[in-house]
Amino acid sequence: MEVKGISQAILRRLPIYLTYLKSLPPQGPVHISATAIAAALHMGEVQVRKDLASVSKAGRPRIGYIVSELVEDLEAFLGCNDVSNAVIVGAGKLGKALLDYEGFSEYGLHIVAGLDIRVASEETTAGGKPIFGLSKMEDLCKRMNIRIGILTVPADQAQKVCDQMVESGISAILNFAPTHLTVPEGILVQNENLAASLAVLSNHLFEQMHKDSIKNTQEGESL
């Protein structure tokens, strides 16, 4: 998938750059280079330079980018200033945590409500967000012009709920269910597999421990 000529891989990295830049102290340097960003994020300099050049023309040789201008360019490209309504389907522990997460607003996403098949009448989260029964989905999505849905239901329910989301007018789905979803052409699904991410971390930790073990053995033999 590409958006505005930008690959999905680049789109995944742009929010990382934005989050890092916004974490810099206000009294920090006015300018920042792609080299400095790459070093801070442990990424390739060439990759960072190309990614930033695809969304911002503000970079200058030997000077870099004005931090505030680069932030503005990234926010504009990612649509952070254009508020989009979204709904979370599945109000278990993960769903409720996401409902009360305030960080979505920094990227132009307004979580309107949660939906759950187990809810008979309206409930609220600890943060005050409403949770409705699943039967309210179509009316809510059409009334609030909701096109983005976050799916946090169990795997065995995911496809059925996904179909209902599409029928309700949702065209972009962030899927936390550990299963593949089949959707019509024109519907975007972004999968967030927590188990797969943990497997990557576990594998990295195992490899690091293995390297440390070999290093310690070699050092012991040299004594």
N, C-alpha and C positions, 0 to 999 in steps of 0.2 A: 504494500500500500504506500502511496505517496500523497502528500498534501502540499499544494503550491510548489511542486517540484522537489519537495524535501522527503527523503526516505523515512520509513518508520524508525529505523535505527537512530537517525539524527533527532527525530522528534522525541525519542526516549531520553536523549542526552540533554536536550535544551533545558528542561526543568532543573536538571542537576546543576547546570551552570548558573541558572537564575537563583536557585536556593543558596548556592555558595556566595554569589555576589551580594545578596541581600543579608547574608550573615556577617559581612565585613563591618567593622565599627565605623560609625559616622565620621570619626576623626581620622579615618584611614587615608591612604593615598588617593589622589584624584584620578590618576591613571592606573591601568593594570594591563599587563601583556598576556597574550595567549600562553606564553611560556610559563608565567607565574600561575595562571589558572590550571594549566596541565600539571604542574608540579604539586599544587595543593590538592588536586583531585586524583593524583596518581594515574593520569591518562596520557596518551600520546600527544605530543605538542602539535604535530602535523594535523592530527584528527581534530583537536580543539580549534586550531586556526581555521580549518575548512568549515567546521560546523558553525562557528561564529560568523564567518564571511558569508554564509548562506542566508543569514537573517539580518546582518548589520553591515553597513558600509562605513561605520564611524572609526574603524581601526586605522592607525597611522604608523608607518614604519619607524622603528626605534622609540616610539612613544607608547603605542598600544591604544587601548580604548579609554575614553572617559567613563568611569564606572557608572555614573548616573545615566549616561546616554545608552550604554549597553544594556542596563537594566530596563530602560524604557523600550528599547528595540525588542528585547526578548519578551517582555510583557505584552507588547502590541502583537507580536507574531503568534504567541500562545493564546491570545484572546483573554488575557487576565482582566482586562478592563471591560469586557463584555460579559455581563452576568447571565449565566445559563441555569435554569432550574433543573434539578435532578431529584430522583427518588431512589430510596434504598429498599430493595425487596428481600425480606428475610430479617426479622428483628430478633435474632439470637444475640449471643454475647458480642460477636464481631459486628453484626449489623447495628446494634445499639451504640457500640463504641464509635463506629464511623458516623452515625447520626449526630453524635455530640462533638465530633472532631471539628475544630474551628479553622484548621489550616486550608480546607477546601476553598474558602472565600478568597484566599490570596491568589488563587488561580481562576477566579471568575466563576466558581461553581457554588450555587446556593442549594443546599439540601432542603427540599420542601418538607418531606415527611418520610416515614417508613411504612412499609406494608408487610403484613404477615398473616398467613392462613390461620394461625392460632388465635388471632385477635377478633373477638366478637363485637366489641364496642371500642370507641376511641381510647387509647392509652397515651401516656407521655413518657419520654425518657427522663433521666436525671437532669438533663440540660434543658428540658422543656419542649423537645421536638415531638410532634404528634405521630402516633402510629395507628394506622387504620387496617381494617380487614382487607384481604386480597381482592375482594369483590369490588372495592372502591377504586381499583387501579385505573380502569379506562376513563371513568369520569374525572378523576383527579388529574390524569395526564393531559386530557383534552382541555380541561378548564384552566390549568396552570401552564399550558403549552410546554409540557415536559418532554424532552427528546433524549435525555440521558438517564440511564438506569444502572444502579450498582446492585449486582446479584450476589447474595450471601446465603443462599439456601443450601441444604444438603444435596449431594450429587444426584441422588435418585429422584429429586424433585426439579432439578435445574432445567431440563429441556422443556417440561410442561410449563413452568413459570416463564421461561424465556419466550416461548410461543405467545403467551399471554401479554408479555411486555411489548412484543412486536405488534400484536393486534391492537394494543393501546396507543400506538404511535411512537414508541421509543425506537430510535434508530442507531443508538450508540450504547453498548453495554460493557460495563467493567465487570468481568466475571471472576468471582472468588471461589466458585464451586469447582472442585477438582475433577472436572469432566469436560469433554469436548461438546460444544454446542453447535447445532446445525441451524443456520439462519438463511433467510432469503438474500438474494443479491442486493447490495446497497445498504445492508445492515452491518455495522462495524462491531466486532467483539474483541475486546482486549482482555486477555487472560492473565490473572495474577495467581499463580500457583504457589502458595506458601510452602507446601511440602517440597516442591522442587527447589525453591530458594534455600530452604534449610539443608537440603541434600548437597547443594553446591557449597554451602558454608562448612558442612560436616566433612566433605571431601577435601576442601582446602585445609581444614584443621588437621586432618589425618596426614596429608602430604607434608605439612609443616612439621608435625611431630616426628614423622619418619626422617625428614632431613636433619632435624635436631638430634635424633638418635644416632644417625650415621656420623654426624659431626662429633658428638660426644665420644663415640667409639674410636674414631680416628685420633682425637686428642688424647684419649687414654692410652692408645698404642704408642703414641709418640713420646710419652713420658718415660 
